[in-house]
């Protein structure tokens, strides 16, 4: 991979957001620009089950044949 594509990859996958909605909006827009769509996957909650601390957003075809 080129340095430019590696930089883009690292810039996209290392982002942090103030809300789940903000993150989903960013990745959905990015995916549509690249020609695919995304969906919400795995979620991890804090110890009190009040706050999401991790949400995986994956390709909408991930895990499907």
N, CA, C, O and CB atoms as a CASP TS submission, in Angstrom:
PFRMAT TS
TARGET T0000
AUTHOR 0000-0000-0000
METHOD Language model
MODEL 1
PARENT N/A
ATOM      1  N   UNK     1       0.844  -1.192   0.000  1.00  0.00           N
ATOM      2  CA  UNK     1       0.000   0.000   0.000  1.00  0.00           C
ATOM      3  C   UNK     1       0.883   1.247   0.000  1.00  0.00           C
ATOM      4  O   UNK     1       1.967   1.264   0.582  1.00  0.00           O
ATOM      5  CB  UNK     1      -0.957   0.003   1.226  1.00  0.00           C
ATOM      6  N   UNK     2       0.399   2.261  -0.652  1.00  0.00           N
ATOM      7  CA  UNK     2       1.159   3.509  -0.711  1.00  0.00           C
ATOM      8  C   UNK     2       1.112   4.226   0.633  1.00  0.00           C
ATOM      9  O   UNK     2       0.245   3.957   1.464  1.00  0.00           O
ATOM     10  CB  UNK     2       0.615   4.425  -1.824  1.00  0.00           C
ATOM     11  N   UNK     3       2.046   5.133   0.830  1.00  0.00           N
ATOM     12  CA  UNK     3       2.057   5.923   2.058  1.00  0.00           C
ATOM     13  C   UNK     3       0.767   6.720   2.193  1.00  0.00           C
ATOM     14  O   UNK     3       0.234   6.876   3.292  1.00  0.00           O
ATOM     15  CB  UNK     3       3.269   6.867   2.084  1.00  0.00           C
ATOM     16  N   UNK     4       0.267   7.222   1.063  1.00  0.00           N
ATOM     17  CA  UNK     4      -0.962   8.017   1.084  1.00  0.00           C
ATOM     18  C   UNK     4      -2.164   7.180   1.514  1.00  0.00           C
ATOM     19  O   UNK     4      -2.976   7.631   2.321  1.00  0.00           O
ATOM     20  CB  UNK     4      -1.219   8.628  -0.294  1.00  0.00           C
ATOM     21  N   UNK     5      -2.283   5.964   0.980  1.00  0.00           N
ATOM     22  CA  UNK     5      -3.421   5.125   1.361  1.00  0.00           C
ATOM     23  C   UNK     5      -3.296   4.658   2.810  1.00  0.00           C
ATOM     24  O   UNK     5      -4.305   4.519   3.501  1.00  0.00           O
ATOM     25  CB  UNK     5      -3.529   3.911   0.423  1.00  0.00           C
ATOM     26  N   UNK     6      -2.073   4.417   3.276  1.00  0.00           N
ATOM     27  CA  UNK     6      -1.872   4.032   4.672  1.00  0.00           C
ATOM     28  C   UNK     6      -2.236   5.187   5.599  1.00  0.00           C
ATOM     29  O   UNK     6      -2.847   4.974   6.646  1.00  0.00           O
ATOM     30  CB  UNK     6      -0.414   3.593   4.911  1.00  0.00           C
ATOM     31  N   UNK     7      -1.867   6.401   5.223  1.00  0.00           N
ATOM     32  CA  UNK     7      -2.222   7.575   6.013  1.00  0.00           C
ATOM     33  C   UNK     7      -3.742   7.725   6.084  1.00  0.00           C
ATOM     34  O   UNK     7      -4.296   7.979   7.154  1.00  0.00           O
ATOM     35  CB  UNK     7      -1.580   8.846   5.416  1.00  0.00           C
ATOM     36  N   UNK     8      -4.416   7.567   4.935  1.00  0.00           N
ATOM     37  CA  UNK     8      -5.886   7.666   4.918  1.00  0.00           C
ATOM     38  C   UNK     8      -6.496   6.599   5.821  1.00  0.00           C
ATOM     39  O   UNK     8      -7.398   6.893   6.606  1.00  0.00           O
ATOM     40  CB  UNK     8      -6.433   7.519   3.471  1.00  0.00           C
ATOM     41  N   UNK     9      -6.013   5.366   5.716  1.00  0.00           N
ATOM     42  CA  UNK     9      -6.517   4.272   6.547  1.00  0.00           C
ATOM     43  C   UNK     9      -6.376   4.598   8.028  1.00  0.00           C
ATOM     44  O   UNK     9      -7.343   4.495   8.783  1.00  0.00           O
ATOM     45  CB  UNK     9      -5.779   2.971   6.223  1.00  0.00           C
ATOM     46  N   UNK    10      -5.190   4.986   8.440  1.00  0.00           N
ATOM     47  CA  UNK    10      -4.958   5.293   9.856  1.00  0.00           C
ATOM     48  C   UNK    10      -5.810   6.468  10.319  1.00  0.00           C
ATOM     49  O   UNK    10      -6.310   6.466  11.444  1.00  0.00           O
ATOM     50  CB  UNK    10      -3.480   5.598  10.099  1.00  0.00           C
ATOM     51  N   UNK    11      -5.976   7.460   9.470  1.00  0.00           N
ATOM     52  CA  UNK    11      -6.790   8.621   9.804  1.00  0.00           C
ATOM     53  C   UNK    11      -8.262   8.233   9.992  1.00  0.00           C
ATOM     54  O   UNK    11      -8.940   8.772  10.866  1.00  0.00           O
ATOM     55  CB  UNK    11      -6.658   9.688   8.714  1.00  0.00           C
ATOM     56  N   UNK    12      -8.748   7.312   9.181  1.00  0.00           N
ATOM     57  CA  UNK    12     -10.156   6.917   9.237  1.00  0.00           C
ATOM     58  C   UNK    12     -10.427   5.986  10.422  1.00  0.00           C
ATOM     59  O   UNK    12     -11.399   6.192  11.148  1.00  0.00           O
ATOM     60  CB  UNK    12     -10.567   6.233   7.927  1.00  0.00           C
ATOM     61  N   UNK    13      -9.593   4.973  10.630  1.00  0.00           N
ATOM     62  CA  UNK    13      -9.889   3.976  11.667  1.00  0.00           C
ATOM     63  C   UNK    13      -9.557   4.440  13.084  1.00  0.00           C
ATOM     64  O   UNK    13     -10.010   3.823  14.048  1.00  0.00           O
ATOM     65  CB  UNK    13      -9.132   2.713  11.377  1.00  0.00           C
ATOM     66  N   UNK    14      -8.788   5.500  13.230  1.00  0.00           N
ATOM     67  CA  UNK    14      -8.404   5.937  14.578  1.00  0.00           C
ATOM     68  C   UNK    14      -9.255   7.094  15.097  1.00  0.00           C
ATOM     69  O   UNK    14      -8.959   7.647  16.156  1.00  0.00           O
ATOM     70  CB  UNK    14      -6.950   6.344  14.587  1.00  0.00           C
ATOM     71  N   UNK    15     -10.287   7.459  14.382  1.00  0.00           N
ATOM     72  CA  UNK    15     -11.126   8.592  14.796  1.00  0.00           C
ATOM     73  C   UNK    15     -11.899   8.271  16.067  1.00  0.00           C
ATOM     74  O   UNK    15     -12.273   7.125  16.319  1.00  0.00           O
ATOM     75  CB  UNK    15     -12.101   8.974  13.676  1.00  0.00           C
ATOM     76  N   UNK    16     -12.126   9.306  16.856  1.00  0.00           N
ATOM     77  CA  UNK    16     -12.983   9.214  18.039  1.00  0.00           C
ATOM     78  C   UNK    16     -14.050  10.290  17.911  1.00  0.00           C
ATOM     79  O   UNK    16     -13.804  11.361  17.356  1.00  0.00           O
ATOM     80  CB  UNK    16     -12.159   9.379  19.376  1.00  0.00           C
ATOM     81  N   UNK    17     -15.240   9.994  18.430  1.00  0.00           N
ATOM     82  CA  UNK    17     -16.376  10.889  18.264  1.00  0.00           C
ATOM     83  C   UNK    17     -17.037  11.152  19.606  1.00  0.00           C
ATOM     84  O   UNK    17     -16.892  10.375  20.549  1.00  0.00           O
ATOM     85  CB  UNK    17     -17.390  10.304  17.275  1.00  0.00           C
ATOM     86  N   UNK    18     -17.764  12.261  19.676  1.00  0.00           N
ATOM     87  CA  UNK    18     -18.468  12.624  20.902  1.00  0.00           C
ATOM     88  C   UNK    18     -19.749  11.825  21.094  1.00  0.00           C
ATOM     89  O   UNK    18     -20.262  11.725  22.208  1.00  0.00           O
ATOM     90  CB  UNK    18     -18.785  14.099  20.896  1.00  0.00           C
ATOM     91  N   UNK    19     -20.268  11.256  20.006  1.00  0.00           N
ATOM     92  CA  UNK    19     -21.499  10.462  20.118  1.00  0.00           C
ATOM     93  C   UNK    19     -21.472   9.333  19.101  1.00  0.00           C
ATOM     94  O   UNK    19     -20.760   9.389  18.098  1.00  0.00           O
ATOM     95  CB  UNK    19     -22.757  11.349  19.909  1.00  0.00           C
ATOM     96  N   UNK    20     -22.264   8.308  19.385  1.00  0.00           N
ATOM     97  CA  UNK    20     -22.391   7.189  18.457  1.00  0.00           C
ATOM     98  C   UNK    20     -22.959   7.672  17.125  1.00  0.00           C
ATOM     99  O   UNK    20     -22.508   7.248  16.061  1.00  0.00           O
ATOM    100  CB  UNK    20     -23.285   6.082  19.057  1.00  0.00           C
ATOM    101  N   UNK    21     -23.940   8.553  17.187  1.00  0.00           N
ATOM    102  CA  UNK    21     -24.580   9.070  15.971  1.00  0.00           C
ATOM    103  C   UNK    21     -23.574   9.811  15.094  1.00  0.00           C
ATOM    104  O   UNK    21     -23.589   9.668  13.871  1.00  0.00           O
ATOM    105  CB  UNK    21     -25.750  10.003  16.334  1.00  0.00           C
ATOM    106  N   UNK    22     -22.705  10.596  15.712  1.00  0.00           N
ATOM    107  CA  UNK    22     -21.686  11.338  14.964  1.00  0.00           C
ATOM    108  C   UNK    22     -20.727  10.374  14.256  1.00  0.00           C
ATOM    109  O   UNK    22     -20.376  10.586  13.095  1.00  0.00           O
ATOM    110  CB  UNK    22     -20.899  12.279  15.909  1.00  0.00           C
ATOM    111  N   UNK    23     -20.314   9.336  14.944  1.00  0.00           N
ATOM    112  CA  UNK    23     -19.425   8.341  14.346  1.00  0.00           C
ATOM    113  C   UNK    23     -20.085   7.585  13.211  1.00  0.00           C
ATOM    114  O   UNK    23     -19.482   7.386  12.157  1.00  0.00           O
ATOM    115  CB  UNK    23     -18.959   7.365  15.395  1.00  0.00           C
ATOM    116  N   UNK    24     -21.322   7.165  13.424  1.00  0.00           N
ATOM    117  CA  UNK    24     -22.047   6.438  12.382  1.00  0.00           C
ATOM    118  C   UNK    24     -22.229   7.312  11.145  1.00  0.00           C
ATOM    119  O   UNK    24     -22.056   6.845  10.019  1.00  0.00           O
ATOM    120  CB  UNK    24     -23.416   5.965  12.906  1.00  0.00           C
ATOM    121  N   UNK    25     -22.574   8.568  11.351  1.00  0.00           N
ATOM    122  CA  UNK    25     -22.757   9.494  10.228  1.00  0.00           C
ATOM    123  C   UNK    25     -21.459   9.642   9.430  1.00  0.00           C
ATOM    124  O   UNK    25     -21.475   9.614   8.199  1.00  0.00           O
ATOM    125  CB  UNK    25     -23.230  10.875  10.737  1.00  0.00           C
ATOM    126  N   UNK    26     -20.336   9.799  10.137  1.00  0.00           N
ATOM    127  CA  UNK    26     -19.047   9.940   9.456  1.00  0.00           C
ATOM    128  C   UNK    26     -18.728   8.703   8.625  1.00  0.00           C
ATOM    129  O   UNK    26     -18.417   8.813   7.440  1.00  0.00           O
ATOM    130  CB  UNK    26     -17.929  10.190  10.474  1.00  0.00           C
ATOM    131  N   UNK    27     -18.806   7.509   9.251  1.00  0.00           N
ATOM    132  CA  UNK    27     -18.431   6.287   8.545  1.00  0.00           C
ATOM    133  C   UNK    27     -19.418   5.931   7.440  1.00  0.00           C
ATOM    134  O   UNK    27     -19.015   5.370   6.421  1.00  0.00           O
ATOM    135  CB  UNK    27     -18.325   5.137   9.523  1.00  0.00           C
ATOM    136  N   UNK    28     -20.687   6.239   7.613  1.00  0.00           N
ATOM    137  CA  UNK    28     -21.662   5.982   6.561  1.00  0.00           C
ATOM    138  C   UNK    28     -21.368   6.864   5.345  1.00  0.00           C
ATOM    139  O   UNK    28     -21.411   6.395   4.208  1.00  0.00           O
ATOM    140  CB  UNK    28     -23.098   6.232   7.078  1.00  0.00           C
ATOM    141  N   UNK    29     -21.072   8.133   5.588  1.00  0.00           N
ATOM    142  CA  UNK    29     -20.740   9.051   4.495  1.00  0.00           C
ATOM    143  C   UNK    29     -19.451   8.608   3.803  1.00  0.00           C
ATOM    144  O   UNK    29     -19.382   8.586   2.574  1.00  0.00           O
ATOM    145  CB  UNK    29     -20.595  10.498   5.023  1.00  0.00           C
ATOM    146  N   UNK    30     -18.439   8.258   4.583  1.00  0.00           N
ATOM    147  CA  UNK    30     -17.168   7.790   4.020  1.00  0.00           C
ATOM    148  C   UNK    30     -17.391   6.543   3.163  1.00  0.00           C
ATOM    149  O   UNK    30     -16.877   6.448   2.048  1.00  0.00           O
ATOM    150  CB  UNK    30     -16.150   7.490   5.147  1.00  0.00           C
ATOM    151  N   UNK    31     -18.156   5.594   3.687  1.00  0.00           N
ATOM    152  CA  UNK    31     -18.413   4.353   2.960  1.00  0.00           C
ATOM    153  C   UNK    31     -19.134   4.620   1.646  1.00  0.00           C
ATOM    154  O   UNK    31     -18.771   4.052   0.616  1.00  0.00           O
ATOM    155  CB  UNK    31     -19.233   3.394   3.818  1.00  0.00           C
ATOM    156  N   UNK    32     -20.138   5.469   1.668  1.00  0.00           N
ATOM    157  CA  UNK    32     -20.879   5.778   0.446  1.00  0.00           C
ATOM    158  C   UNK    32     -19.972   6.406  -0.607  1.00  0.00           C
ATOM    159  O   UNK    32     -20.119   6.131  -1.798  1.00  0.00           O
ATOM    160  CB  UNK    32     -22.049   6.715   0.755  1.00  0.00           C
ATOM    161  N   UNK    33     -19.028   7.253  -0.172  1.00  0.00           N
ATOM    162  CA  UNK    33     -18.058   7.841  -1.106  1.00  0.00           C
ATOM    163  C   UNK    33     -17.168   6.770  -1.732  1.00  0.00           C
ATOM    164  O   UNK    33     -16.709   6.923  -2.864  1.00  0.00           O
ATOM    165  CB  UNK    33     -17.190   8.886  -0.388  1.00  0.00           C
ATOM    166  N   UNK    34     -16.923   5.681  -0.991  1.00  0.00           N
ATOM    167  CA  UNK    34     -16.063   4.597  -1.469  1.00  0.00           C
ATOM    168  C   UNK    34     -16.856   3.493  -2.167  1.00  0.00           C
ATOM    169  O   UNK    34     -16.262   2.558  -2.704  1.00  0.00           O
ATOM    170  CB  UNK    34     -15.279   4.006  -0.308  1.00  0.00           C
ATOM    171  N   UNK    35     -18.192   3.585  -2.170  1.00  0.00           N
ATOM    172  CA  UNK    35     -19.009   2.632  -2.919  1.00  0.00           C
ATOM    173  C   UNK    35     -19.578   1.470  -2.132  1.00  0.00           C
ATOM    174  O   UNK    35     -19.938   0.451  -2.722  1.00  0.00           O
ATOM    175  CB  UNK    35     -18.222   2.096  -4.008  1.00  0.00           C
ATOM    176  N   UNK    36     -19.669   1.593  -0.820  1.00  0.00           N
ATOM    177  CA  UNK    36     -20.300   0.541  -0.027  1.00  0.00           C
ATOM    178  C   UNK    36     -21.081   1.183   1.105  1.00  0.00           C
ATOM    179  O   UNK    36     -21.090   2.407   1.238  1.00  0.00           O
ATOM    180  CB  UNK    36     -19.246  -0.458   0.526  1.00  0.00           C
ATOM    181  N   UNK    37     -21.736   0.370   1.919  1.00  0.00           N
ATOM    182  CA  UNK    37     -22.491   0.910   3.051  1.00  0.00           C
ATOM    183  C   UNK    37     -22.048   0.205   4.328  1.00  0.00           C
ATOM    184  O   UNK    37     -21.360  -0.815   4.277  1.00  0.00           O
ATOM    185  CB  UNK    37     -24.026   0.745   2.833  1.00  0.00           C
ATOM    186  N   UNK    38     -22.444   0.749   5.464  1.00  0.00           N
ATOM    187  CA  UNK    38     -22.047   0.209   6.762  1.00  0.00           C
ATOM    188  C   UNK    38     -23.271  -0.096   7.611  1.00  0.00           C
ATOM    189  O   UNK    38     -24.391   0.322   7.317  1.00  0.00           O
ATOM    190  CB  UNK    38     -21.124   1.189   7.496  1.00  0.00           C
ATOM    191  N   UNK    39     -23.008  -0.845   8.677  1.00  0.00           N
ATOM    192  CA  UNK    39     -24.050  -1.128   9.663  1.00  0.00           C
ATOM    193  C   UNK    39     -23.401  -1.169  11.041  1.00  0.00           C
ATOM    194  O   UNK    39     -22.189  -1.342  11.170  1.00  0.00           O
ATOM    195  CB  UNK    39     -24.790  -2.476   9.346  1.00  0.00           C
ATOM    196  N   UNK    40     -24.228  -1.008  12.059  1.00  0.00           N
ATOM    197  CA  UNK    40     -23.734  -1.075  13.433  1.00  0.00           C
ATOM    198  C   UNK    40     -23.595  -2.535  13.830  1.00  0.00           C
ATOM    199  O   UNK    40     -24.459  -3.355  13.519  1.00  0.00           O
ATOM    200  CB  UNK    40     -24.682  -0.321  14.414  1.00  0.00           C
ATOM    201  N   UNK    41     -22.513  -2.856  14.513  1.00  0.00           N
ATOM    202  CA  UNK    41     -22.240  -4.222  14.934  1.00  0.00           C
ATOM    203  C   UNK    41     -22.039  -4.241  16.450  1.00  0.00           C
ATOM    204  O   UNK    41     -22.832  -3.665  17.195  1.00  0.00           O
ATOM    205  CB  UNK    41     -20.991  -4.796  14.196  1.00  0.00           C
ATOM    206  N   UNK    42     -20.991  -4.895  16.891  1.00  0.00           N
ATOM    207  CA  UNK    42     -20.672  -5.101  18.300  1.00  0.00           C
ATOM    208  C   UNK    42     -20.713  -3.801  19.103  1.00  0.00           C
ATOM    209  O   UNK    42     -20.284  -2.748  18.632  1.00  0.00           O
ATOM    210  CB  UNK    42     -19.303  -5.737  18.430  1.00  0.00           C
ATOM    211  N   UNK    43     -21.237  -3.897  20.317  1.00  0.00           N
ATOM    212  CA  UNK    43     -21.250  -2.745  21.222  1.00  0.00           C
ATOM    213  C   UNK    43     -20.696  -3.170  22.579  1.00  0.00           C
ATOM    214  O   UNK    43     -20.933  -4.291  23.030  1.00  0.00           O
ATOM    215  CB  UNK    43     -22.693  -2.164  21.371  1.00  0.00           C
ATOM    216  N   UNK    44     -19.963  -2.277  23.221  1.00  0.00           N
ATOM    217  CA  UNK    44     -19.412  -2.524  24.552  1.00  0.00           C
ATOM    218  C   UNK    44     -19.829  -1.373  25.454  1.00  0.00           C
ATOM    219  O   UNK    44     -19.635  -0.206  25.115  1.00  0.00           O
ATOM    220  CB  UNK    44     -17.853  -2.674  24.512  1.00  0.00           C
ATOM    221  N   UNK    45     -20.406  -1.709  26.610  1.00  0.00           N
ATOM    222  CA  UNK    45     -20.904  -0.706  27.551  1.00  0.00           C
ATOM    223  C   UNK    45     -19.927  -0.528  28.702  1.00  0.00           C
ATOM    224  O   UNK    45     -19.098  -1.401  28.962  1.00  0.00           O
ATOM    225  CB  UNK    45     -22.289  -1.103  28.086  1.00  0.00           C
ATOM    226  N   UNK    46     -20.025   0.602  29.388  1.00  0.00           N
ATOM    227  CA  UNK    46     -19.230   0.809  30.597  1.00  0.00           C
ATOM    228  C   UNK    46     -19.778  -0.108  31.695  1.00  0.00           C
ATOM    229  O   UNK    46     -20.778  -0.795  31.487  1.00  0.00           O
ATOM    230  CB  UNK    46     -19.260   2.317  31.049  1.00  0.00           C
ATOM    231  N   UNK    47     -19.139  -0.121  32.839  1.00  0.00           N
ATOM    232  CA  UNK    47     -19.530  -1.010  33.934  1.00  0.00           C
ATOM    233  C   UNK    47     -20.943  -0.815  34.437  1.00  0.00           C
ATOM    234  O   UNK    47     -21.548  -1.762  34.940  1.00  0.00           O
ATOM    235  CB  UNK    47     -18.603  -0.833  35.060  1.00  0.00           C
ATOM    236  N   UNK    48     -21.484   0.378  34.318  1.00  0.00           N
ATOM    237  CA  UNK    48     -22.837   0.649  34.812  1.00  0.00           C
ATOM    238  C   UNK    48     -23.901   0.455  33.733  1.00  0.00           C
ATOM    239  O   UNK    48     -25.090   0.646  33.991  1.00  0.00           O
ATOM    240  CB  UNK    48     -22.915   2.063  35.354  1.00  0.00           C
ATOM    241  N   UNK    49     -23.479   0.077  32.529  1.00  0.00           N
ATOM    242  CA  UNK    49     -24.395  -0.096  31.389  1.00  0.00           C
ATOM    243  C   UNK    49     -25.150   1.179  31.036  1.00  0.00           C
ATOM    244  O   UNK    49     -26.278   1.124  30.545  1.00  0.00           O
ATOM    245  CB  UNK    49     -25.391  -1.196  31.689  1.00  0.00           C
ATOM    246  N   UNK    50     -24.534   2.315  31.284  1.00  0.00           N
ATOM    247  CA  UNK    50     -25.148   3.597  30.942  1.00  0.00           C
ATOM    248  C   UNK    50     -24.550   4.203  29.679  1.00  0.00           C
ATOM    249  O   UNK    50     -25.229   4.924  28.948  1.00  0.00           O
ATOM    250  CB  UNK    50     -24.995   4.569  32.094  1.00  0.00           C
ATOM    251  N   UNK    51     -23.278   3.908  29.425  1.00  0.00           N
ATOM    252  CA  UNK    51     -22.578   4.575  28.334  1.00  0.00           C
ATOM    253  C   UNK    51     -21.903   3.566  27.411  1.00  0.00           C
ATOM    254  O   UNK    51     -21.292   2.597  27.863  1.00  0.00           O
ATOM    255  CB  UNK    51     -21.545   5.552  28.886  1.00  0.00           C
ATOM    256  N   UNK    52     -22.026   3.810  26.127  1.00  0.00           N
ATOM    257  CA  UNK    52     -21.307   2.997  25.152  1.00  0.00           C
ATOM    258  C   UNK    52     -19.857   3.468  25.138  1.00  0.00           C
ATOM    259  O   UNK    52     -19.584   4.658  24.985  1.00  0.00           O
ATOM    260  CB  UNK    52     -21.956   3.099  23.724  1.00  0.00           C
ATOM    261  N   UNK    53     -18.931   2.525  25.299  1.00  0.00           N
ATOM    262  CA  UNK    53     -17.516   2.882  25.253  1.00  0.00           C
ATOM    263  C   UNK    53     -16.861   2.402  23.958  1.00  0.00           C
ATOM    264  O   UNK    53     -15.774   2.856  23.603  1.00  0.00           O
ATOM    265  CB  UNK    53     -16.784   2.293  26.460  1.00  0.00           C
ATOM    266  N   UNK    54     -17.524   1.482  23.253  1.00  0.00           N
ATOM    267  CA  UNK    54     -17.015   0.994  21.979  1.00  0.00           C
ATOM    268  C   UNK    54     -18.185   0.547  21.118  1.00  0.00           C
ATOM    269  O   UNK    54     -19.073  -0.164  21.589  1.00  0.00           O
ATOM    270  CB  UNK    54     -16.005  -0.166  22.187  1.00  0.00           C
ATOM    271  N   UNK    55     -18.187   0.956  19.874  1.00  0.00           N
ATOM    272  CA  UNK    55     -19.193   0.497  18.908  1.00  0.00           C
ATOM    273  C   UNK    55     -18.459   0.172  17.620  1.00  0.00           C
ATOM    274  O   UNK    55     -17.750   1.019  17.076  1.00  0.00           O
ATOM    275  CB  UNK    55     -20.324   1.580  18.670  1.00  0.00           C
ATOM    276  N   UNK    56     -18.623  -1.039  17.135  1.00  0.00           N
ATOM    277  CA  UNK    56     -18.020  -1.395  15.852  1.00  0.00           C
ATOM    278  C   UNK    56     -19.010  -1.077  14.746  1.00  0.00           C
ATOM    279  O   UNK    56     -20.181  -1.450  14.808  1.00  0.00           O
ATOM    280  CB  UNK    56     -17.611  -2.898  15.814  1.00  0.00           C
ATOM    281  N   UNK    57     -18.520  -0.386  13.745  1.00  0.00           N
ATOM    282  CA  UNK    57     -19.290  -0.093  12.545  1.00  0.00           C
ATOM    283  C   UNK    57     -18.576  -0.831  11.426  1.00  0.00           C
ATOM    284  O   UNK    57     -17.402  -0.580  11.155  1.00  0.00           O
ATOM    285  CB  UNK    57     -19.408   1.474  12.258  1.00  0.00           C
ATOM    286  N   UNK    58     -19.291  -1.743  10.778  1.00  0.00           N
ATOM    287  CA  UNK    58     -18.669  -2.645   9.816  1.00  0.00           C
ATOM    288  C   UNK    58     -19.331  -2.518   8.450  1.00  0.00           C
ATOM    289  O   UNK    58     -20.418  -1.954   8.322  1.00  0.00           O
ATOM    290  CB  UNK    58     -18.747  -4.093  10.311  1.00  0.00           C
ATOM    291  N   UNK    59     -18.665  -3.047   7.437  1.00  0.00           N
ATOM    292  CA  UNK    59     -19.257  -3.120   6.102  1.00  0.00           C
ATOM    293  C   UNK    59     -20.584  -3.857   6.210  1.00  0.00           C
ATOM    294  O   UNK    59     -20.684  -4.853   6.927  1.00  0.00           O
ATOM    295  CB  UNK    59     -18.296  -3.833   5.088  1.00  0.00           C
ATOM    296  N   UNK    60     -21.593  -3.383   5.512  1.00  0.00           N
ATOM    297  CA  UNK    60     -22.921  -3.988   5.627  1.00  0.00           C
ATOM    298  C   UNK    60     -22.942  -5.436   5.150  1.00  0.00           C
ATOM    299  O   UNK    60     -23.875  -6.170   5.477  1.00  0.00           O
ATOM    300  CB  UNK    60     -23.930  -3.178   4.837  1.00  0.00           C
ATOM    301  N   UNK    61     -21.946  -5.862   4.392  1.00  0.00           N
ATOM    302  CA  UNK    61     -21.881  -7.246   3.909  1.00  0.00           C
ATOM    303  C   UNK    61     -20.977  -8.115   4.777  1.00  0.00           C
ATOM    304  O   UNK    61     -20.854  -9.311   4.514  1.00  0.00           O
ATOM    305  CB  UNK    61     -21.388  -7.274   2.470  1.00  0.00           C
ATOM    306  N   UNK    62     -20.344  -7.554   5.799  1.00  0.00           N
ATOM    307  CA  UNK    62     -19.418  -8.289   6.656  1.00  0.00           C
ATOM    308  C   UNK    62     -20.129  -9.478   7.292  1.00  0.00           C
ATOM    309  O   UNK    62     -21.213  -9.335   7.857  1.00  0.00           O
ATOM    310  CB  UNK    62     -18.829  -7.366   7.745  1.00  0.00           C
ATOM    311  N   UNK    63     -19.508 -10.652   7.196  1.00  0.00           N
ATOM    312  CA  UNK    63     -20.060 -11.846   7.813  1.00  0.00           C
ATOM    313  C   UNK    63     -21.141 -12.532   7.002  1.00  0.00           C
ATOM    314  O   UNK    63     -21.742 -13.498   7.472  1.00  0.00           O
ATOM    315  CB  UNK    63     -20.601 -11.504   9.134  1.00  0.00           C
ATOM    316  N   UNK    64     -21.399 -12.059   5.807  1.00  0.00           N
ATOM    317  CA  UNK    64     -22.448 -12.647   4.966  1.00  0.00           C
ATOM    318  C   UNK    64     -21.835 -13.161   3.677  1.00  0.00           C
ATOM    319  O   UNK    64     -20.811 -12.663   3.209  1.00  0.00           O
ATOM    320  CB  UNK    64     -23.566 -11.614   4.660  1.00  0.00           C
ATOM    321  N   UNK    65     -22.474 -14.151   3.125  1.00  0.00           N
ATOM    322  CA  UNK    65     -21.988 -14.726   1.859  1.00  0.00           C
ATOM    323  C   UNK    65     -22.701 -14.087   0.696  1.00  0.00           C
ATOM    324  O   UNK    65     -22.435 -14.432  -0.455  1.00  0.00           O
ATOM    325  CB  UNK    65     -22.188 -16.254   1.828  1.00  0.00           C
TER
END
